[in-house]
Amino acid sequence: MAATVRYNAIAMEATNFKYEEEFIKNSKGLELFTCRWLPVDTEPRALVFLNHGYAMECSVSMKGAALRLVKAGFAVYGIDNQGHGKSAGLKGYVPSFDDLVTDCTDFFTSICEKKENKRKMRILLGESMGGAMVLLLHRKKPEYWDGGVLVAPMLGKAPDVPFVTYKWRYYLTDEIYPEWDVLMKSISQPESNDVKRIRYKQAHEAARKDVERAFSVLKKKWIIVRTPARSRSLKRITHLMYTCIILHNMIRKEKGKTITLDFYPKEQHREDDLVKSAQDRLRVIREIHDEETHLNLKADLVEHIWHRTNAN
């Protein structure tokens, strides 16, 4: 692991400990967030290495445990796994547990092998998915670690289920819209005992409200946001939206200055555009009007949101 530091800042210092943050790069070049709580003016009793749960992070979700440990005289170190917390990677996506184990092994070992730490005890602490990480770390180097603490560890294997990939992204809408592949509606009146659909309705409406508030601000300011987006690639739409958001923030910062809306360049089809001809347009329209796909996607989202809620 290349210990390339993006910044190293002391974020908090108390009378008997200090808190530090640091970004490092793993062997694949991904930037990973690390943090540490260290006793001040006293030698640590031992080194404790935190392993967080799925969709969690060390600096927030495990902060309480870290504070108790450092106040008791332990040096505490944490790392956000790729795709988690402040580390790089697609959020919540674990491409390989082996990669995670390698990242943690490299970082934890780099701490242990420092001259001042070589004779200190090394203890692993993991919660949920982090508990599984502790077991994998110990199995990789069983003679290296002096102890491990498992908190509600993830020890079972999920049942094998078919994985469904949907081609089109979708917009969150209310009940007045048709049941198309690219329009995901709420559920107007779920049964009172149908807890899964009730949770889906709550999550759907909360997300739609947040999006509508932000999007309406941009629509008033930028013509290009009000034009059809179906023929553009996801990458192009992302760049357009980021540009509008950045310009909006610049205008708010520089009060009194604005950018004219008169300039609207003629659309040019690019290599990654999905629609380049009339035939492409008809094919895309047939695909996104698929009611069966809409209903299947909604059912899968109901289950996904329910399981994610229970996991957290």
PyMOL commands that set and color helices and strands:
alter all, ss='L'
color gray80, all
select helices_A, chain A and resi 58-61+63-71+97-112+115-117+129-140+195-221+223-226+234-253+278-288+291-311
alter helices_A, ss='H'
color red, helices_A
select strands_A, chain A and resi 8-13+17-25+31-39+47-51+75-79+122-127+147-151+171-173+183-185
alter strands_A, ss='S'
color yellow, strands_A
deselect
rebuild
show_as cartoon
